Amino acid sequence: MIYKEETLIWEAATYGYFKINLKQIMKDRNISRTKLSKIIHIKYDIINKYYNDRCKRIDLGTIAKICSVLNCKIQDIIIYIPKIERSDEIYNTKK
């Protein structure tokens, strides 16, 4: 499991990553996970993974349903966080 976590950290540092912002949007719209789950006919545990930013794969059909019900755009829910540009001064080990 450590290898997988280290790989994910390396990939995020190299390429950036996506953040799922569903929790905040649902809070703003005053809708519960249970209610959203029932409206769009998606299992609660799947909604919960999106809500807690724990999903490993994003289903565009699910995102489309969520956007429709919450009256938002995909970029409101899925936010790309670019990689952090590293400074050669910080990472330079040669002196």
C-alpha positions as CSV (number, residue, x, y, z in Angstrom):
1,M,0.0,0.0,0.0
2,I,2.9,2.4,0.6
3,Y,4.1,2.0,-3.0
4,K,0.6,3.0,-4.2
5,E,0.5,6.1,-2.0
6,E,4.0,7.1,-2.9
7,T,3.1,6.7,-6.6
8,L,0.0,8.9,-6.2
9,I,1.9,11.6,-4.4
10,W,4.6,11.5,-7.1
11,E,1.9,11.7,-9.9
12,A,0.2,14.7,-8.1
13,A,3.5,16.5,-7.8
14,T,4.4,15.8,-11.4
15,Y,1.1,16.4,-13.2
16,G,-1.2,18.0,-10.7
17,Y,-4.5,16.5,-9.5
18,F,-8.3,17.0,-9.5
19,K,-10.2,18.1,-6.4
20,I,-13.9,17.2,-6.1
21,N,-15.7,20.2,-4.7
22,L,-19.1,18.6,-4.2
23,K,-19.3,19.0,-0.5
24,Q,-19.2,22.8,-0.7
25,I,-21.7,23.0,-3.6
26,M,-24.2,20.7,-1.8
27,K,-23.8,22.8,1.4
28,D,-24.5,26.0,-0.6
29,R,-27.6,24.4,-2.2
30,N,-28.7,22.9,1.1
31,I,-29.1,19.4,-0.2
32,S,-28.1,16.2,1.6
33,R,-26.3,13.2,0.1
34,T,-29.3,11.0,0.8
35,K,-31.6,13.4,-1.1
36,L,-29.2,13.8,-4.1
37,S,-28.7,10.0,-4.2
38,K,-32.5,9.4,-4.4
39,I,-33.1,12.2,-7.0
40,I,-30.4,10.9,-9.4
41,H,-30.8,7.2,-8.7
42,I,-27.1,6.7,-7.7
43,K,-26.1,4.7,-4.6
44,Y,-25.4,6.7,-1.5
45,D,-21.9,5.3,-1.1
46,I,-20.9,6.5,-4.6
47,I,-22.3,10.0,-3.8
48,N,-20.4,9.8,-0.5
49,K,-17.1,9.2,-2.3
50,Y,-17.6,12.2,-4.5
51,Y,-18.7,14.2,-1.5
52,N,-15.6,13.3,0.5
53,D,-13.3,13.7,-2.5
54,R,-12.4,10.0,-2.3
55,C,-13.4,8.7,-5.8
56,K,-10.6,7.1,-7.9
57,R,-12.5,7.4,-11.2
58,I,-15.0,10.0,-12.3
59,D,-18.1,8.9,-14.1
60,L,-19.2,11.7,-16.5
61,G,-22.8,10.4,-16.5
62,T,-22.9,10.8,-12.7
63,I,-21.3,14.2,-12.9
64,A,-23.9,15.3,-15.6
65,K,-26.7,14.2,-13.3
66,I,-25.2,16.0,-10.3
67,C,-24.7,19.2,-12.4
68,S,-28.3,19.0,-13.6
69,V,-29.8,18.7,-10.1
70,L,-27.5,21.2,-8.5
71,N,-27.7,23.6,-11.4
72,C,-24.0,24.0,-11.7
73,K,-21.2,23.4,-14.2
74,I,-18.6,20.6,-14.3
75,Q,-15.8,23.1,-13.4
76,D,-17.7,24.0,-10.2
77,I,-17.5,20.3,-9.1
78,I,-14.1,19.2,-10.6
79,I,-11.2,21.6,-10.0
80,Y,-7.8,20.9,-11.5
81,I,-4.9,21.7,-9.2
82,P,-1.8,22.2,-11.3
83,K,1.5,20.7,-10.2
84,I,3.6,22.9,-7.9
85,E,6.6,24.3,-9.8
86,R,9.6,23.4,-7.9
87,S,12.4,25.8,-7.3
88,D,15.9,24.6,-8.3
89,E,17.3,26.4,-5.3
90,I,15.1,24.4,-2.9
91,Y,15.9,21.0,-4.6
92,N,19.5,21.7,-5.5
93,T,21.7,19.3,-3.5
94,K,24.9,20.3,-5.2
95,K,27.0,23.0,-3.6
